[in-house]
Amino acid sequence: MAIIEPFALGIGFLLSFVYEYVPSYGSSIAILTVIINIIIFPLTLRQTRSTKRMQDVQPELKRLQKKHKDNKEELNKEIAAFYKEKGINPLGCVVPLLVQMPVWFALFRVLREPLLFIPKSESLFLDLENNANILFFNMDLQIPASEISTWVERVPYIIVILMVVATALFQQQQITKKQGKSDNPQAQQMQMIGKVMPIFFGFISWTLPSGLVIYFLTGNIFRIGQQALIIRIEDKNETNDK
């Protein structure tokens, strides 16, 4: 898609810039991931706050569901009014994700076909062209785990993929641990998505360039720290407001 090209060129330039100071392809990807997450932090903050607020109001939503269990129309009106009163946008945790999609697709293009987007004059381009400095903990970051010939050689790739799944599950649990089981179909759907997505990312990581898997892992770890900070600040603000 044409809209992805400018993002991909920008990310390719930024990746090559980092590589000049940290001549390790894997470390450069990790640092690039942190930089991107810092840039999109306002979106992450909005997403985390929206998700947390949705979890925090589940007890009140359960009360409304019980009160209007025989009148769905009235229930929907009450929920809409409740969301408006609390300043909650049910799509508030989805919109930031959609905004970030061009960045994700651009990064995917760069890591899958780096020689198309990294300036030819940069040392990273030359090293990738000559297969130099692309190993990271004995992993070739330009190929997926599925293309490794033996299971012994696949071990580091599998470990990283499992870490992606584990950190994604923890990240989801971190934001929903107070929710518990809900009778709200929307909440149940979100819980199911939260459980399925980490498995999905683990599955696709098997066939994606390992450099992109390093991006997933670094991003998960960074966002765990971000979420912990945001949740702590939000809980502190709620305590001060009481």
C-alpha positions as CSV (number, residue, x, y, z in Angstrom):
1,M,0.0,0.0,0.0
2,A,1.2,3.4,-0.9
3,I,0.4,4.9,2.5
4,I,2.9,2.5,4.1
5,E,5.9,3.6,2.0
6,P,6.7,6.9,3.7
7,F,6.5,5.2,7.1
8,A,8.7,2.3,5.9
9,L,11.3,4.7,4.5
10,G,11.3,6.7,7.8
11,I,11.7,3.5,9.9
12,G,14.4,2.2,7.6
13,F,16.4,5.5,8.0
14,L,15.9,5.4,11.8
15,L,17.0,1.8,12.0
16,S,20.1,2.5,10.0
17,F,20.8,5.6,12.2
18,V,20.7,3.5,15.4
19,Y,22.9,0.8,13.8
20,E,25.7,3.4,13.3
21,Y,26.0,3.7,17.1
22,V,25.0,0.1,18.0
23,P,26.4,-2.2,15.2
24,S,24.2,-5.1,16.1
25,Y,21.1,-5.8,14.0
26,G,19.1,-7.3,16.9
27,S,20.1,-4.6,19.4
28,S,19.2,-1.9,16.8
29,I,15.8,-3.4,16.3
30,A,15.2,-3.5,20.1
31,I,16.3,0.2,20.5
32,L,14.2,1.1,17.5
33,T,11.2,-0.6,19.2
34,V,11.7,1.5,22.3
35,I,12.0,4.7,20.3
36,I,8.7,3.9,18.4
37,N,6.9,3.1,21.7
38,I,8.1,6.3,23.2
39,I,6.8,8.3,20.2
40,I,3.4,6.6,20.3
41,F,3.2,6.8,24.1
42,P,0.2,9.2,24.0
43,L,-1.8,6.6,22.1
44,T,-0.7,3.9,24.5
45,L,-1.7,6.0,27.4
46,R,-5.1,6.6,26.0
47,Q,-5.6,2.9,25.2
48,T,-4.5,1.7,28.6
49,R,-6.6,4.3,30.4
50,S,-9.7,3.3,28.3
51,T,-9.1,-0.4,28.9
52,K,-8.6,0.1,32.7
53,R,-11.7,2.2,33.0
54,M,-13.7,-0.4,31.2
55,Q,-12.5,-3.0,33.7
56,D,-13.1,-0.8,36.7
57,V,-16.8,-0.2,35.9
58,Q,-17.6,-3.9,35.4
59,P,-19.3,-4.3,38.8
60,E,-21.6,-1.4,38.0
61,L,-22.4,-2.9,34.6
62,K,-23.2,-6.2,36.2
63,R,-25.7,-4.3,38.5
64,L,-27.3,-2.7,35.5
65,Q,-27.6,-6.0,33.7
66,K,-29.2,-7.6,36.7
67,K,-31.6,-4.7,37.1
68,H,-32.7,-4.7,33.4
69,K,-32.2,-8.4,32.5
70,D,-35.7,-8.5,31.0
71,N,-35.5,-5.3,29.1
72,K,-32.6,-5.2,26.7
73,E,-33.6,-1.8,25.2
74,E,-33.6,-0.1,28.6
75,L,-30.3,-1.8,29.5
76,N,-28.6,-0.4,26.4
77,K,-29.9,3.1,27.2
78,E,-28.7,2.8,30.8
79,I,-25.3,1.6,29.7
80,A,-24.9,4.4,27.1
81,A,-25.9,7.0,29.8
82,F,-23.5,5.4,32.2
83,Y,-20.6,5.5,29.7
84,K,-21.4,9.1,29.0
85,E,-21.4,10.0,32.7
86,K,-18.1,8.3,33.4
87,G,-16.5,9.7,30.2
88,I,-15.9,6.2,28.7
89,N,-15.7,5.5,25.0
90,P,-16.2,1.8,24.4
91,L,-14.0,2.2,21.3
92,G,-11.4,4.1,23.2
93,C,-9.1,1.1,23.5
94,V,-9.5,0.2,19.8
95,V,-8.9,3.5,18.0
96,P,-5.3,3.9,19.2
97,L,-4.6,0.4,17.9
98,L,-6.0,1.3,14.5
99,V,-3.9,4.5,14.4
100,Q,-0.7,2.5,15.1
101,M,-1.4,-0.1,12.3
102,P,0.5,1.9,9.5
103,V,3.6,1.9,11.8
104,W,3.3,-1.9,12.4
105,F,2.8,-2.6,8.7
106,A,5.7,-0.3,7.8
107,L,8.0,-2.0,10.3
108,F,6.9,-5.4,8.9
109,R,7.9,-4.3,5.4
110,V,11.3,-2.9,6.6
111,L,12.2,-6.1,8.6
112,R,11.0,-8.4,5.9
113,E,12.6,-6.5,3.0
114,P,15.2,-4.3,4.7
115,L,17.3,-3.7,1.5
116,L,14.3,-1.9,-0.1
117,F,14.0,0.7,2.6
118,I,17.4,1.2,4.2
119,P,19.6,3.9,2.5
120,K,22.2,2.2,0.3
121,S,24.9,4.5,1.6
122,E,24.4,3.3,5.2
123,S,26.6,0.6,6.8
124,L,23.5,-1.4,7.8
125,F,22.6,-1.9,4.2
126,L,26.1,-3.1,3.3
127,D,26.2,-5.5,6.3
128,L,22.8,-6.9,5.5
129,E,23.7,-7.3,1.9
130,N,26.8,-9.3,2.9
131,N,25.1,-11.1,5.8
132,A,27.3,-9.5,8.4
133,N,26.3,-8.7,12.0
134,I,22.8,-10.1,11.5
135,L,23.1,-12.9,14.1
136,F,21.6,-12.2,17.4
137,F,22.0,-14.9,20.1
138,N,22.8,-17.3,17.2
139,M,19.6,-16.3,15.4
140,D,19.6,-15.1,11.8
141,L,17.1,-12.2,12.1
142,Q,16.3,-12.2,8.4
143,I,14.6,-15.6,8.4
144,P,11.8,-17.2,10.4
145,A,12.1,-20.2,12.7
146,S,10.1,-22.3,10.2
147,E,13.0,-22.1,7.7
148,I,15.6,-23.4,10.1
149,S,16.7,-26.9,9.1
150,T,17.2,-28.7,12.4
151,W,15.3,-28.5,15.7
152,V,18.5,-28.0,17.7
153,E,19.2,-24.8,15.7
154,R,15.6,-23.8,16.3
155,V,15.9,-23.7,20.1
156,P,16.8,-20.0,20.5
157,Y,14.0,-19.1,18.0
158,I,11.5,-21.1,19.9
159,I,12.5,-19.6,23.2
160,V,12.0,-16.1,21.9
161,I,8.6,-17.0,20.4
162,L,7.5,-18.5,23.8
163,M,8.7,-15.3,25.5
164,V,6.5,-13.3,23.1
165,V,3.5,-15.4,24.1
166,A,4.3,-15.3,27.8
167,T,4.8,-11.5,27.9
168,A,1.7,-10.9,25.8
169,L,-0.4,-13.0,28.3
170,F,1.1,-11.1,31.2
171,Q,0.5,-7.8,29.6
172,Q,-3.2,-8.8,29.1
173,Q,-3.5,-10.1,32.7
174,Q,-1.9,-6.9,34.0
175,I,-4.7,-4.8,32.8
176,T,-7.6,-7.2,33.5
177,K,-6.6,-8.8,36.8
178,K,-9.2,-6.9,38.7
179,Q,-12.1,-7.7,36.4
180,G,-12.8,-11.3,37.2
181,K,-15.5,-13.2,35.4
182,S,-18.1,-11.0,33.7
183,D,-21.6,-11.7,32.3
184,N,-21.3,-8.8,29.9
185,P,-21.0,-10.2,26.4
186,Q,-18.8,-7.3,25.4
187,A,-16.5,-7.9,28.3
188,Q,-16.4,-11.7,27.6
189,Q,-15.5,-11.0,24.0
190,M,-12.7,-8.7,25.1
191,Q,-11.4,-11.4,27.5
192,M,-11.5,-14.0,24.8
193,I,-9.6,-11.7,22.4
194,G,-7.1,-11.1,25.1
195,K,-6.4,-14.8,25.5
196,V,-6.4,-15.6,21.8
197,M,-4.2,-12.8,20.6
198,P,-1.0,-13.9,22.4
199,I,-1.4,-17.3,21.0
200,F,-2.0,-15.8,17.5
201,F,1.2,-13.7,17.8
202,G,3.1,-16.8,18.8
203,F,1.7,-18.7,15.8
204,I,2.5,-16.1,13.2
205,S,6.0,-15.5,14.8
206,W,6.9,-19.0,13.6
207,T,6.7,-17.8,10.0
208,L,7.8,-14.2,10.3
209,P,11.4,-12.9,10.1
210,S,13.0,-13.3,13.5
211,G,13.8,-9.6,13.6
212,L,10.1,-8.9,13.7
213,V,9.7,-11.3,16.6
214,I,12.4,-9.4,18.5
215,Y,10.3,-6.3,17.9
216,F,7.2,-8.1,19.3
217,L,9.2,-9.2,22.4
218,T,10.8,-5.9,23.1
219,G,7.5,-4.1,22.6
220,N,5.7,-6.4,25.0
221,I,8.3,-5.9,27.7
222,F,8.4,-2.1,27.3
223,R,4.6,-1.9,27.4
224,I,4.4,-4.0,30.5
225,G,6.6,-1.3,32.2
226,Q,4.4,1.4,30.6
227,Q,1.2,-0.2,31.8
228,A,2.5,-0.7,35.3
229,L,3.4,3.0,35.5
230,I,0.1,4.2,34.0
231,I,-2.0,1.9,36.3
232,R,-0.1,3.1,39.3
233,I,-0.7,6.7,38.4
234,E,-4.4,6.1,37.7
235,D,-4.9,4.2,41.0
236,K,-3.1,7.0,42.8
237,N,-5.3,9.7,41.2
238,E,-8.5,7.7,42.0
239,T,-7.4,7.4,45.6
240,N,-6.8,11.2,45.8
241,D,-10.2,11.9,44.3
242,K,-12.0,9.8,47.0
